[in-house]
Structures are given as C-alpha cells and as structure tokens.
Amino acid sequence: MEGNTQSGDSGRDESLQERADRKWNDLLQEIRVAQTGVQILFGFLLTVVFQPTYRQLSDSDQTLYMVTIVLGAMATGALVAPVSLHRIVSGRQIKPRTVAWASRLTMLGLFLLLVTMASSLLLVLRTATHDDSYVPWIVAGVAALYILWWFVVPTVTRIRSEPCASDDDTHR
C-alpha cells in the first residue's frame, strides 16, 4: 500500500486526493438539492414586493419581508460559494482544504436557508391569519423540526457511528 493511502473515516483504501475527490462529488450532489430549494424560495420572495397588496402590509410585516429577502440572498450566496471557491482554486492541489471550506459554506447556507424558511413561514402565516397569538409557536415548532432533521439527527448519527479509540487505533 502506498504511503499516501489510508482508510480514513470511510473505511476505504483511498489516497487523500481520491478521498477529497469523492467528498467533493458528494458535496456537489448535496448542494444541488439545497440550491434548488433556496433558489425557488428566493425567486418567489423576489416577486412579493411587486404585488399590489405589498403596500397593504403593516410596517412590521414589510420589515419582516426585507429581513427574509436578505436572508434568502445570503443563503443563496453561501450555497453557491463552494462552486466559486472550487473554480478559483482549481488546479492548485488543495482540494482537501477546498472540500473543508466548501463544507463549512454549505452548512452556513443550510442554516441561512432554515432561518429564511422560518422567516417566510412567519410572514405568510401572519398575513394569512392576522393573529400573532399562535403563529410564532407554529413557526418555532417547524423550525425545531428543521433543526432536528437537518442538524441533530445527522450529528447524533455521526457521533454514534464513530468507532471508539480502543476499537481501532487508525482512527485517532
């Protein structure tokens, strides 16, 4: 086995570059799914201000809309950033670092998407019901489910799947 080949966190015999290539391809597939959702949401949000009824929204709802649109723009930017990062550093033999940074940007984008979706839901439910007594609770419940599904379950799965140090010395 070559000196730069290792089993790493995947249990596969692959070089650092092969592992970075595999992780990059996995990350791109994940980003494609998230980008589609954020771009559709952002596209719909962009049209709201051009609707005749927009001016009928209260000042607080117009402010909420502006916050939501900025969050959507930031989520879009964070989820597109890995592509720009890869394009700019491509060929510099730093793919493992590129994958690490792209992963961080993707996590930031997912967090911003979560906040954008919660903010959008709050705006829509406030407008639809004109009742603030229970709407924040619904939004908080939905946001909690997003946090559970998007962050807690994957983190718990990752922690539970990590081998103990005594099981295998190669994972230290």
N, C-alpha and C positions, 0 to 999 in steps of 0.2 A: 504494500500500500504506500502511496506517495506521502511525503511529509505534510503536504497541504491538504490531505484528505482526512476527513473526520466524520464521525457520526452525528455530532452536534445535537441540536434539540429535536431533530426529526427522526432519529434512528436510522438515517440513510447514510450510505457512504458516498459523500459528495465533497468536492472541493469548496472552498469559501466562495469562489466565483460562481460555481454551479448552484450553490445554495442561495446566493444573492439573486441570481437569475430566476430561480424558482420562486423565491419570495416576492421578487418584483412582479412576475407574472400573476401570482396570486393577488397581490395588492391591486394591480390594474383591474382585475375582474371585480374586486370588491368596490373599487372606486366607480366603475361603470354603473353599478347598481345604485350607489348613493347619488352620483351625479345626475342620473335620470330623475330621481325623485326631487332633488333640490332644484333642478332646472325647471321642472314642470311647476312646482310650487312657486318659485320665483317669477316665472312667466305670468302666472295668474295674479300674483301680488302686484306686478307692474301695471296691470290693467285697471286695478281698483281706482286709482286716483283719477282716471279719465271717465269714470262713470258719473252721470249727472247727480246721483244720490250721495256721492262722496262728500259734498259740501254740507249735507244734512247731518253728517256725523258730528257728535259732540267734539269739543276741543280735546278731551282726554282720549277719545277713540281715534281722532286724527293723529295725535301724538303716538298712540299705540301702533297705528299703522306705519308711521315713519320709523319707529324703532324696529318693527317687524321687517320692513323692507331693507333696512340697513343690515339687520341680522341675516336676512336671506342673501344679500350681496356678499357678506363676509363668509357665509357658509359656501357659497358658490366659489368664491376665491380660494378658500382653503382646500376645497376638493379638486380644484383644477390645478393648484400649485404643484402637486407632485409631477404632473406632466411637464410643466415648465422647468422644474428642477432637473428632471431627467434630461430634457433636451439641452439644457445649458451645460451640464456636467458630463454628458455622454462622451465616452471615449477617454476619460481621464483616469480610468482604472480605480474608481472609488465607489463602485456600485454598492458594496455593503453599507457604507455611510449614506449613500443616496437612499437606499431602502429604509434605513433607520429614520432619516429626516422625512421621507415621504409618508412613512407610517405615522409619525407624530402629526404631520399636517392633516392626514386623513382622520385621525382621532379628533383633532381640533374641529375639522369640518363636520364630523358626526355630532359633536357636542353642539356646535352652532346650528346645525340642522334641527336637533332636538329642541333647542330654545326657539328657533324660528317657527317650528310646528306648534309648539305650545303657545307662543305669542299669537300666531294666526288663529288657532282654535279659540283663544280668549277673545280676540277681536270679533270673530264670526259669531260666537255664542252670545257675547254682549249685545251685538247688533240684532241678532235674531230674537233674543228673549227680553231685552231691556230689563233684565233682572240680575243684579250683582250678588244676590244672596247665596246662590248655589253655584253659579258659573265658575268662580275661582276654584271651588272644590272639585268640579268635574275636570278642569284643566290640570289641577295638581295631581289628580288620580291618573289621568292619561300620561302626564309627564313622568310620574313614578313608574308606570308600566314601561315606558320607553327606557328609562334608566335601568330598570330591572332586565329587560330583554336585550338591550344594546351593550350594557356595561357590566352589570352584576353577574348575570348568568355566564357570559364569556370569561370573566375574571375568576369566578368560582371554578368553572370547568378547567381553566388553565392551572389554577393552584392545585386542584385535586389530581390533575394528570401529571404534575411534576414528580419525578421519582425522588425518593429520599436519598440523601447523600450516601447512606450506608448501602443502598441498593446497587449503585453503580458509580465508581469513582470518576468516570469520564465526564460526568455532568456537573462537576464542581466548577 
